[in-house]
Amino acid sequence: MSSPSKAGGGVVNLGFARIDSARRERCGRPEVIFGEGKSAEEVTRIAGVIHEREGHVLATRLSPAQADVVRAQFPEALYHERARCLTLGTPPQNRHAHPVGILCAGTSDLPVSEEAAITLQAFGRTVERIHDVGVAGIHRLLAEIDRVRACSVLIVVAGMEGALPSAVAGLVEIPVIAVPTSVGYGASFGGLTALLGMVNSCANGVTVTNIDNGFGAACAADAILRLTERSDS
């Protein structure tokens, strides 16, 4: 097995992958491994390099079989099966108290909401999980409204018709990031119905990610909080 070589511009070249070792300096977050389409051995080698440099690794969209291979090399790694994420090492500690609320409409949306939650925790963020508060039983959301309003940013995950972010955004003054999921009956079109419902939200200022993109929502929430923390300093 060849050893990694360093290239210019903060790149570690493994031959099959070029690891962006300067991403934290540019973006505030280190390189994250997208596991889908990679072999377990490739994920393991990339994880080793990032762990050595950063002390913490986040890999997303990992199958249980891939995770087993990584954990054979790094027994301390944790596999979060519902989120399909693997974490290794100690995440950074954030001194700011800005919790991110992650709301999901139903239990079927948990894989996406948990991807967002695990990602944020890997970035050192505090997460408030508020599950199963879809609009089919709006009293469930209203019962949690104090917890919702105590957060600094909200990620709202829903499938079906995607109505939950609109309902939430009409009740709060904080940023709302909506995540459509591919959960739903026949006319949900793999999440397209929820996506279009969120994009056409009647509540002002709702931001929408791609279908099932809990990771992207977490990165957006982290970026919003970084701006807040600049003014706190």
C-alpha positions as CSV (number, residue, x, y, z in Angstrom):
1,M,0.0,0.0,0.0
2,S,1.5,3.3,-1.1
3,S,1.8,6.1,1.5
4,P,-0.1,9.4,0.9
5,S,1.7,12.2,-0.8
6,K,1.3,15.9,-0.1
7,A,0.4,18.2,-2.9
8,G,0.1,21.9,-3.1
9,G,-2.9,23.8,-1.9
10,G,-3.5,21.7,1.1
11,V,-4.2,18.4,-0.6
12,V,-3.2,14.9,0.5
13,N,-3.1,12.7,-2.5
14,L,-4.0,9.0,-1.9
15,G,-4.0,8.2,-5.6
16,F,-7.7,7.3,-5.7
17,A,-8.7,10.4,-3.7
18,R,-7.3,13.9,-3.0
19,I,-8.2,14.9,0.6
20,D,-8.8,18.6,1.1
21,S,-6.7,19.1,4.2
22,A,-7.2,22.9,4.2
23,R,-11.0,22.9,4.2
24,R,-11.2,23.8,7.9
25,E,-9.1,26.9,7.4
26,R,-11.2,28.0,4.4
27,C,-14.7,26.9,5.5
28,G,-14.6,26.3,9.3
29,R,-15.3,22.6,8.9
30,P,-12.9,19.7,8.0
31,E,-13.3,17.4,5.0
32,V,-16.3,15.0,5.4
33,I,-16.3,11.6,3.8
34,F,-19.2,10.7,1.4
35,G,-19.3,7.0,1.6
36,E,-21.7,6.1,-1.1
37,G,-19.9,4.6,-4.1
38,K,-16.6,4.2,-2.3
39,S,-15.2,0.8,-1.3
40,A,-14.9,0.1,2.5
41,E,-11.1,0.1,2.1
42,E,-11.1,3.5,0.5
43,V,-13.3,5.0,3.2
44,T,-10.9,3.4,5.8
45,R,-7.8,5.0,4.3
46,I,-9.4,8.4,3.9
47,A,-10.7,8.2,7.5
48,G,-7.2,7.4,8.7
49,V,-5.7,10.5,7.1
50,I,-8.4,12.8,8.4
51,H,-8.3,11.4,11.9
52,E,-4.5,11.9,12.0
53,R,-4.8,15.5,11.0
54,E,-8.1,16.6,12.6
55,G,-8.6,14.2,15.5
56,H,-12.2,13.6,14.4
57,V,-13.9,12.0,11.4
58,L,-17.4,12.2,10.0
59,A,-18.4,9.8,7.2
60,T,-22.0,10.0,5.7
61,R,-24.1,7.6,3.6
62,L,-22.2,4.5,4.9
63,S,-23.6,1.0,4.8
64,P,-23.3,-1.3,7.8
65,A,-20.9,-3.4,5.7
66,Q,-18.7,-0.4,5.0
67,A,-18.8,0.6,8.7
68,D,-17.8,-2.9,9.8
69,V,-14.6,-2.6,7.8
70,V,-13.8,0.8,9.2
71,R,-14.4,-0.3,12.7
72,A,-12.1,-3.3,12.3
73,Q,-9.3,-0.8,11.7
74,F,-10.7,1.8,14.2
75,P,-12.6,-0.1,17.0
76,E,-13.5,3.2,18.7
77,A,-15.5,4.4,15.7
78,L,-19.2,4.7,16.2
79,Y,-21.7,3.7,13.5
80,H,-25.1,5.6,13.7
81,E,-27.2,3.1,11.7
82,R,-30.3,5.1,11.3
83,A,-28.4,8.2,10.1
84,R,-26.0,6.0,8.0
85,C,-23.1,8.0,9.5
86,L,-19.9,7.0,11.2
87,T,-17.9,9.1,13.6
88,L,-14.4,8.6,14.9
89,G,-12.5,10.6,17.5
90,T,-13.5,13.6,19.7
91,P,-15.6,16.4,18.0
92,P,-14.5,20.0,18.5
93,Q,-16.0,21.8,21.5
94,N,-18.1,24.9,20.7
95,R,-18.1,27.5,23.5
96,H,-21.3,29.2,22.1
97,A,-24.7,28.2,23.4
98,H,-26.7,28.2,20.1
99,P,-28.8,25.0,19.9
100,V,-30.1,23.8,16.6
101,G,-33.6,22.4,16.7
102,I,-34.2,19.5,14.4
103,L,-37.9,18.8,13.9
104,C,-39.2,15.9,11.9
105,A,-42.8,15.3,10.8
106,G,-42.9,11.6,11.4
107,T,-40.8,8.6,12.5
108,S,-40.3,7.7,8.8
109,D,-38.3,10.9,8.4
110,L,-35.8,10.1,11.1
111,P,-33.0,8.8,8.8
112,V,-32.8,12.3,7.3
113,S,-33.2,14.2,10.5
114,E,-30.6,12.0,12.2
115,E,-28.1,12.6,9.4
116,A,-28.5,16.3,10.2
117,A,-28.2,15.8,13.9
118,I,-25.1,13.6,13.8
119,T,-23.5,16.0,11.3
120,L,-24.1,19.0,13.6
121,Q,-22.8,17.1,16.7
122,A,-19.7,16.2,14.7
123,F,-19.3,20.0,14.2
124,G,-19.5,20.6,17.9
125,R,-23.1,21.9,17.9
126,T,-25.8,21.4,20.4
127,V,-28.9,19.6,19.0
128,E,-32.5,19.6,20.2
129,R,-34.4,16.7,18.6
130,I,-38.1,17.3,18.4
131,H,-39.6,14.2,16.7
132,D,-43.0,13.3,15.2
133,V,-44.7,16.7,15.2
134,G,-46.2,16.7,11.7
135,V,-49.2,18.8,10.7
136,A,-51.6,15.9,10.7
137,G,-51.6,16.4,14.5
138,I,-50.7,20.0,14.8
139,H,-51.3,20.0,18.6
140,R,-48.1,17.9,18.9
141,L,-46.1,20.8,17.4
142,L,-47.8,23.4,19.6
143,A,-47.1,21.4,22.7
144,E,-43.3,21.8,21.9
145,I,-43.4,25.4,20.8
146,D,-41.4,26.7,23.7
147,R,-38.5,24.3,23.0
148,V,-38.7,25.2,19.3
149,R,-38.5,28.9,20.0
150,A,-35.5,28.5,22.4
151,C,-33.4,27.3,19.4
152,S,-31.2,29.6,17.3
153,V,-31.8,27.8,14.0
154,L,-34.4,25.2,12.9
155,I,-34.0,22.3,10.5
156,V,-37.5,21.0,9.6
157,V,-37.7,17.6,7.9
158,A,-40.9,16.3,6.3
159,G,-42.1,14.1,3.5
160,M,-45.7,13.6,2.2
161,E,-46.9,17.1,1.2
162,G,-44.1,18.9,3.0
163,A,-46.3,21.2,5.0
164,L,-44.5,21.3,8.3
165,P,-41.8,23.9,7.5
166,S,-44.6,26.4,6.5
167,A,-46.4,25.8,9.8
168,V,-43.2,26.2,11.9
169,A,-42.0,29.3,10.0
170,G,-45.3,31.0,10.8
171,L,-44.7,30.6,14.5
172,V,-41.0,31.6,15.0
173,E,-38.6,34.5,14.2
174,I,-35.5,32.3,13.7
175,P,-34.1,30.8,10.4
176,V,-36.0,27.8,9.1
177,I,-34.2,25.3,6.9
178,A,-36.6,22.9,5.2
179,V,-35.6,19.4,4.2
180,P,-38.0,17.4,2.0
181,T,-37.8,13.6,2.3
182,S,-38.6,10.8,-0.2
183,V,-41.2,9.5,2.3
184,G,-44.8,9.4,1.0
185,Y,-47.5,7.5,-0.9
186,G,-47.8,7.2,-4.7
187,A,-48.1,10.9,-5.6
188,S,-45.1,11.9,-3.5
189,F,-42.9,11.2,-6.5
190,G,-39.9,10.3,-4.4
191,G,-40.0,13.5,-2.5
192,L,-40.7,15.9,-5.3
193,T,-44.1,16.7,-3.9
194,A,-42.6,17.7,-0.6
195,L,-39.8,19.7,-2.3
196,L,-42.2,21.7,-4.4
197,G,-44.5,22.3,-1.4
198,M,-41.5,23.7,0.6
199,V,-40.2,25.8,-2.3
200,N,-43.7,27.3,-2.7
201,S,-44.1,27.9,1.0
202,C,-46.5,30.7,2.0
203,A,-44.3,31.4,5.0
204,N,-41.7,34.0,4.2
205,G,-38.0,33.2,4.4
206,V,-38.0,29.4,4.4
207,T,-34.8,28.0,2.9
208,V,-35.0,24.6,1.2
209,T,-32.4,21.9,0.6
210,N,-32.4,19.0,-1.8
211,I,-34.5,15.9,-1.2
212,D,-33.1,13.8,1.8
213,N,-30.2,16.2,2.3
214,G,-29.9,16.3,6.0
215,F,-26.1,16.8,5.7
216,G,-26.6,19.9,3.6
217,A,-29.1,21.3,6.0
218,A,-26.7,20.8,8.9
219,C,-23.9,22.6,7.0
220,A,-26.2,25.5,6.3
221,A,-27.2,25.8,10.0
222,D,-23.6,25.7,11.0
223,A,-22.8,28.5,8.6
224,I,-25.6,30.6,10.0
225,L,-24.4,30.1,13.5
226,R,-20.9,31.1,12.6
227,L,-22.1,34.5,11.5
228,T,-24.0,34.8,14.8
229,E,-20.9,33.9,16.7
230,R,-18.8,36.6,14.9
231,S,-21.1,39.2,16.4
232,D,-20.9,37.5,19.8
233,S,-17.1,37.7,19.9
